[in-house]
Amino acid sequence: MDGSIATNPSDLVVDLFGGSGTTAAVAHKMRRRWLITERNFQTVRDFLLPRLQHVVSGTDPGGITEMLSWAGGGGFEVAQVSPRFGTGYSSAGFGGIRRGLKKTAIREDILAA
């Protein structure tokens, strides 16, 4: 299998329901760019972050790891979005969305939050 059935390296893979991080893990190992969202912070803390940290460090043995000879690499960032931006959308509303985003590099202390 060459891994190019539905995507090519550097394509963007989007998963709006991140869950345990399987889509992101596979996309990362296949050298795709990826964007996932997850509404539940506890799911992010308990499943997504640990899984993706293992993928990057090369210690995630699951899925296509062996087939691709995945040894780790790359990185990722987390953006925490405020639950609510306001009631109306106007041209000024997008500035509020930008202010509502908080980009955070992955650090071990995030898991303790």
C-alpha positions as CSV (number, residue, x, y, z in Angstrom):
1,M,0.0,0.0,0.0
2,D,1.4,3.4,-1.0
3,G,-0.9,5.4,1.3
4,S,-2.1,7.7,-1.4
5,I,-5.6,6.4,-2.0
6,A,-7.4,9.5,-0.6
7,T,-4.6,12.0,0.2
8,N,-1.1,12.9,-0.7
9,P,1.8,14.0,1.5
10,S,1.3,17.6,2.7
11,D,-2.5,17.4,2.1
12,L,-4.7,18.7,4.9
13,V,-6.7,16.2,6.8
14,V,-9.6,17.6,9.0
15,D,-11.4,15.8,11.8
16,L,-14.1,17.8,13.6
17,F,-14.5,15.1,16.3
18,G,-11.0,14.4,17.5
19,G,-11.9,11.7,20.1
20,S,-8.9,9.4,20.7
21,G,-6.8,11.0,18.0
22,T,-6.7,8.2,15.5
23,T,-7.2,10.4,12.5
24,A,-4.5,12.8,13.6
25,A,-2.1,10.0,14.5
26,V,-2.4,8.3,11.1
27,A,-2.2,11.6,9.2
28,H,0.9,12.6,11.1
29,K,2.6,9.3,10.5
30,M,1.7,9.6,6.8
31,R,3.2,13.1,6.7
32,R,-0.1,14.9,6.1
33,R,-0.9,18.2,7.7
34,W,-3.9,17.8,10.0
35,L,-6.4,19.8,12.0
36,I,-8.6,18.3,14.6
37,T,-11.1,19.7,17.0
38,E,-12.5,18.3,20.2
39,R,-15.1,20.0,22.3
40,N,-14.5,18.1,25.6
41,F,-11.3,19.3,27.4
42,Q,-11.1,16.1,29.4
43,T,-11.0,14.1,26.2
44,V,-8.1,16.3,25.0
45,R,-6.3,16.0,28.3
46,D,-6.8,12.2,28.8
47,F,-6.6,10.9,25.2
48,L,-5.6,13.3,22.5
49,L,-2.5,14.9,24.1
50,P,-1.0,11.7,25.4
51,R,-1.6,9.9,22.1
52,L,-0.1,12.6,19.9
53,Q,2.8,13.1,22.2
54,H,3.5,9.3,21.7
55,V,3.2,9.7,18.0
56,V,5.7,12.6,17.9
57,S,8.2,10.8,20.2
58,G,7.9,7.6,18.2
59,T,6.5,5.5,21.1
60,D,3.0,5.0,19.6
61,P,3.1,1.4,18.4
62,G,-0.4,1.3,17.0
63,G,-2.0,1.5,13.5
64,I,0.3,1.9,10.6
65,T,3.5,2.5,12.6
66,E,5.2,-0.7,11.5
67,M,4.0,-0.5,7.9
68,L,5.5,3.0,7.6
69,S,8.5,2.3,9.8
70,W,7.4,5.3,11.8
71,A,10.1,6.4,14.3
72,G,8.7,9.7,15.4
73,G,9.2,13.3,14.5
74,G,7.3,16.5,13.8
75,G,5.2,18.4,16.3
76,F,1.9,20.0,16.9
77,E,0.2,22.9,18.7
78,V,-3.0,23.2,20.7
79,A,-5.3,26.2,20.3
80,Q,-7.9,26.6,23.0
81,V,-11.0,28.5,21.8
82,S,-13.3,30.3,24.1
83,P,-16.7,28.5,24.3
84,R,-18.6,31.6,23.1
85,F,-17.5,34.7,21.1
86,G,-20.7,36.8,21.4
87,T,-24.1,37.1,19.9
88,G,-23.6,38.7,16.5
89,Y,-21.3,38.5,13.6
90,S,-20.1,41.7,12.0
91,S,-16.9,42.8,10.4
92,A,-15.6,43.5,13.9
93,G,-16.7,40.1,15.1
94,F,-13.8,38.4,13.4
95,G,-11.4,40.4,15.5
96,G,-13.2,39.0,18.6
97,I,-12.6,35.5,17.2
98,R,-8.9,36.2,16.8
99,R,-8.7,37.6,20.3
100,G,-10.6,34.5,21.6
101,L,-8.0,32.1,20.3
102,K,-5.1,31.3,22.6
103,K,-2.3,29.3,21.0
104,T,-0.4,27.1,23.3
105,A,2.6,25.0,22.6
106,I,2.4,21.5,24.0
107,R,4.0,21.2,27.3
108,E,3.8,18.6,30.1
109,D,2.2,21.2,32.5
110,I,-0.9,21.4,30.2
111,L,-1.7,17.8,31.2
112,A,-1.9,18.8,34.8
113,A,-4.4,21.6,34.1
